[in-house]
């Protein structure tokens, strides 16, 4: 497949949720630390996506992150990585369903349950980009944010350097991390490309596009909305502009949901039917596993349940990033790097430095997995107890 067509779905996967969650993270961390965290995670995930590429080119038979984990850690790690990958994109689909539900709610002025359909990648990306661009322009043209007091003076509350508590600070940082975290999906792309060496161009192009979009759009929305920024950011302009942005962005949420369900379902189907004649055939068993265990009923139903159980955008993104993406984007790729470079660590100071970076990344990833998952779950519990969010399956 052409490299441009290859990299577009992955831009959509990250852009769809990343740029919408980003402005709210700046209100927690402050925009200066937020930009530094954005730069750091962007560079780190890009580097370890490159490590995945190098690993995939060096060792034959690797199709996904689970196969690579099996080489560096044996069959147990392979199963763990495969399970994390499936759960990651199921939760991501749930986050997309929440975004869809909020879009339909804004258009209909009532609460609606999430839905799912199929549409082309370019249409999805163009619609979401246009919707965010409308919000970026819209917030600069109004006297005050939609959530701000509509009469009298008000403090917009833009924070240069924030001082958040541990739980909201980690949740915000993980939300930023999730904006670059589709990198584990690159390994199947590398395996299926006719010219795998062209992947490097696609990788750096997509990550540069993502970084520019995240910085420019998120920063403008935050600077003009401050503490009144919405999550997702589409609701920040309010009124008619909010309805227009939500309406235009619906295809942009449908396409990522479709891709995410497909990614999780394909991984599950391959795992179930591996070493079976039904994997490549069009048998009844193949279609039964694909339609009922994998895609339409299995993964989609789980994603719907996740969206209903945690029906607020930023916390679902945080749980998705901490629990599943930190291991698959950082820990396992850094382990892959150690696997390749460990025997060469004494050959030069450069190799020693690279090995130290890999070990540091493993520790960061483990801390994010344990610490951020704990704080995100606690934040969800606190939000329910405080009554600041709707109840599960209430469509609010």
Secondary structure, 3 states (H helix, E strand, C coil): CCHHHHHHHHHHHHHHHHHHHHHHHHHHHCHHHHHHHHHHHHHHHHHHHHHHHHHHHHCCCCCCHHHHHHHHHHHHHHHHHHHHHHHHHHHHHHHHHHHHHHHHHHHHCCCCCCCCCCCCHHHHHHHHHHHHHHHHHHHHHCCCCCCCCCCCCCCCCCCCCCCCCHHHHHHHHHHHHHCCCCHHHHHHHHHHCCCHHHHHHHHHHHHHHHHHHHHHHHHHHHHHHHHHCCCCHHHHCCHHHHHHHHHHHHHHHHHHHHHHHHHHHHHHHHHHHCCCCCCCCCCHHHHHHHHHHHHHHHHHHHHHHHHHHCCCHHHHHHHHHHHHHHHHHHHHHHHHHHHHHHHHCCCCHHHHHHHHHHHHHHHHHHHHHHHHHHHHHHHHHHHHHHCCCCCCCCCC
